[in-house]
Amino acid sequence: MNHAGVADDSKSDSRSEIGSYVAVGDSFTEGVGDPGPDGAFVGWADRFAVLLADRRPEGDFDYTNLAVRGKLLDQIVEDQLPQAVELAPDLVSFCAGGNDIIRPGTDPDEVAERFERAITRLTSAVGTVMVTTGCDTRGVPVLKHLRGKIATYNGHVRAIADRYGCPVLDLWSLKTVQDRRAWDGDRLHLSPEGHTRVALRAGQVLGLDIPADPDQPWPPLPPRGTLEIRRDDVHWAREYLVPWIGRRLRGESSGDHVTAKGALSPDDIKMRIESVA
């Protein structure tokens, strides 16, 4: 990898030759918010793997999803990076640090230093490493107060991508995921449509022919009344906020008893997506 390169957010003919892909990360990459028929999550990375596999001869594509919800950057580096390095795929997507950033008192500059050490390790061992920025949380009530902190971290991620020649899956610029329909009921994770749009954007980043435009505007919605908004807020607090606070107080993580999905067949992913469409 040319460390003097500039982040290339799209194209490169060599990327059409991607025959193996490993997804590394947390709940975003595991696919939380995008459930399949069996309750296991699909998510943008699995959907993106299907786009990549469709460019290859039948059966000539390997995909592994190592992501586990709730994981901090150091946990991802310790648990998932060695597996990704051992697999030595043509492409790794690396999305990490988000759970660190939303924790009170964390320093985005320091988190970025650890992120760069992980990128150094990955780029020396695998083909292409695609990094991901965080979404613009302006319209996400539970996260909007962290917008500046997320933007600072995003700036570091892009600078690191410049230094290591990594393509960037820039979610901050994907305006369509700022619509509330792009988010799950927990207001922390993307909905199936949100994950789909991210997968399409990832395809754009690597210069793939994609089946739809991730920037396609959403259909207009009727305005919501104050009572409806308040009712939704109460439901969200009861169903999601209180349990989340409880886990934090107990020192628990949503991923404590979760194992990674591991190696997956793109054909199986397609069937799972179609069964809930």
N, C-alpha and C positions, 0 to 999 in steps of 0.2 A: 504494500500500500504506500502510495506517495504521500508522506506527511506534509509536504509542501503544497499539496493540491488545494483546490478551492472546492467547497461543497457544491456538488452538482445535484440540484433538486430534481432533475429529469434526464432522461435518455441515457444513451450508451448502448451500442449494438451488442456488446459483450453480455449485457444483462438479459438479453433474450435467450442466452444459453444457460440460464440458471436451472440446474437440475436437482438442487437440494437447498432446503431452507429450514432454519431453526429460529423459532420465536422465543425471545428471552424477556422476562418482565414480571409484572404484577397483575392485579385484577383486570386492568385495561386490556392486556394482551391475552390473559386467560379467557376473556370474553364475557365477564360478568355483565348481566343485563340483557344478554342475547341467548336465552335458553333454547336447547334443542328439545326433541320429543321426549327424551328420557330425563329431562331436568338438567343434564350436563350442558355447559355453555358452549356456544360456537364462537362468536366474536370476530373482530376484524381480521385477526391474523389467520384464522382458519379460512375465512372467506377469501383473503388475499392469496393464500396457498392454492386455492382452487383456480384463481386467475393465472397463477404461475404454471400450474400443472396443465392447464388447457393449452399451453404453448408447446408442450412436450409430447413425444410419442406415448401411447398408452402404456402405463406402468413404469415410465421412465422419470419418475420424480419422487424424491424423498422429503418428507415433512415431519418435523418434530416440534411440539409446543411444550416448552419447559416452564412456562409462566405459572405462578401461583399467587392467588389474591393475598393482599395484606403485607406482602414482603417489602422490607426496606432495601435500600441500595446495597448495603453490605451483605445482607442475606442473599440477595440475587447473585452478587459476585461470588460468594462462597459456595452456594448450592448449584447454581445454573451455569456459570461461566465455564467451570471445568468440563462439564458435559458438552457444551457448545464447542469448546476448543477441541475436544476429543473427536467429535463428529466431523469437524473441519468442513462445514458446508460451503456452498457457493455464496450463500446469503445468510446473514444473521440480522434480525431486527432487534434492537436493544432499546427498550423503554424502561427506565428505572430512575428512581429519585423522587417520584411524585408523592409517595407516602411519607418520605422524609420532609419534603417541602411543606406539607399540610400540618406537620407537627409543630406545636408552639415552640418558639425559641430556636429553631434550626436556622442555620446561616446558609443561604443559597450559594454563596461563594465557596464555602467549605464543602458542601455537597458536590458542587461542580468539580472540585479538585479530585474527589474520589471517583466521580463519573469519568473523568479523563484517564485516570489510571486504568479503569476497566476497558476503555476504548483502546488504549495503548496495547493492552494484552490481547484483545480480540483482533485488532487489525493486523497483528503480527502472525496470527494463526489461521484466519479464515479468509474467504474471498472478500465480498463486499459487506460492510456493516452499515445498515440504515438506522439512523437515530431518530428519535421522535420528540417534538416539543409538546408542551402542555396546551390544552385548550384555553381559549379566552373565557374566563369564568365570570365575565361581567353580568351575564344573565342567570347565573346559577346561585340562588340565594345563600346556600350553605357555604359556598366557596368564594363569593365575590370579594370578600374582605382580603383574600389572599392574592388578588389579581396582580398587584405590584411585585410580590415575592415570586410568583410564577413567571412573570415577564422577565425578571432578573435572571432566573434560572434558565429560561428559554434562551436568553442572550448568550449565556455561557455555552449552552448546548450547541448553538449555531456556530459559535467561535471555535469550539472543539471540532465540530464537523469540518470547518474550513481547514483546520490544521491537519486533519487526517484524511481528507478527501472523501468524507462520508456523505451519501445522499441523505436528505433531511425530509422526513414526513412531518411537515409543519402544520400542526392542528390549529395553532393560533390563527392562521390565515384562512382556515376552512370555516367560513362564516355560517354555513348551513348547520353546523353542529351547535350553534348558539341558540337555535330554536328549541323550545322546551320539548317538542316531540322527538328530538334527537336524544333525550335523556330518559333513563329508567325512572320508575317511581321513587327510588331512593335518592335521586338528585345528585348522586355521586358517580354513577356509571352510565354509559351510553345505552340507548335502546337498540333493538335489532336494526332499525333503520339508521340510527347513528353509527353503529358498527359497520353497516354496509357502506355508508358514505366514506368512512375512513379507509376501508379496504379499497374502494375505487380510487381514492386519493393516493394510496400507496402504489397502486398500479400506474397512475399518472407519473409519480415520482420516478419510477423505473422505466418509463417510456413504453408501457404496455398499451395495446389496444383494449380499451375498457368498454363494457356494455352499456354504461350509463354515465351521466355527468354528476359528480358529487356536489357540484355547485348549483344543481337544478333547484330553483326556488320551491319552497313548500307551498301547498295550496293555502289560501287565506283561511284564517280561523275567525269565528265570531268572537267579539270581545267577551271577557269573563267578568262577571260581577264580583263585588267585594265579598259577598257571602260565599260564593263558590271558591274564591281564592282562600278565604279563611278556613273553610271546611277542608280543603286540600292540605293546608298547612298543618292543621290539627292531626289529620290522618298521617301525614308524613312524620310528624314528631313522635306519634305513638308507635308507628310501625318500624321506623328506621332510626330516628335520632336517639330515643331512649335506649334501645338495645346497643347502639354504637357506643354511647357514653358508658353503659354498663361494662362492655368489653374493655374499654380503655381503663376504667377504674380497677378491673380485675387483672389487668396486665395481659389480656388475651388478644389474639389476632384472629381475624376471620379465616386466615389460612393455616391455623395451627394443626388441623387434622385433614388438610387437603393435600392430595398428591397431584403432581403435574399430569396432564393428559398424555404426554409422551408422543411416540410415533403414531401418526394418523394417516389414513388413506384419503386422498382427495375425493375419491368416488363415494366413500362413506359420508364425508362431510356434505357433499352435494345432496345425498339422500336425506340427511338429517335436516338440512335447510328446506328442502322441498316439502318435507312432511309437516312442517309448521307454517308454510307460506300461506 
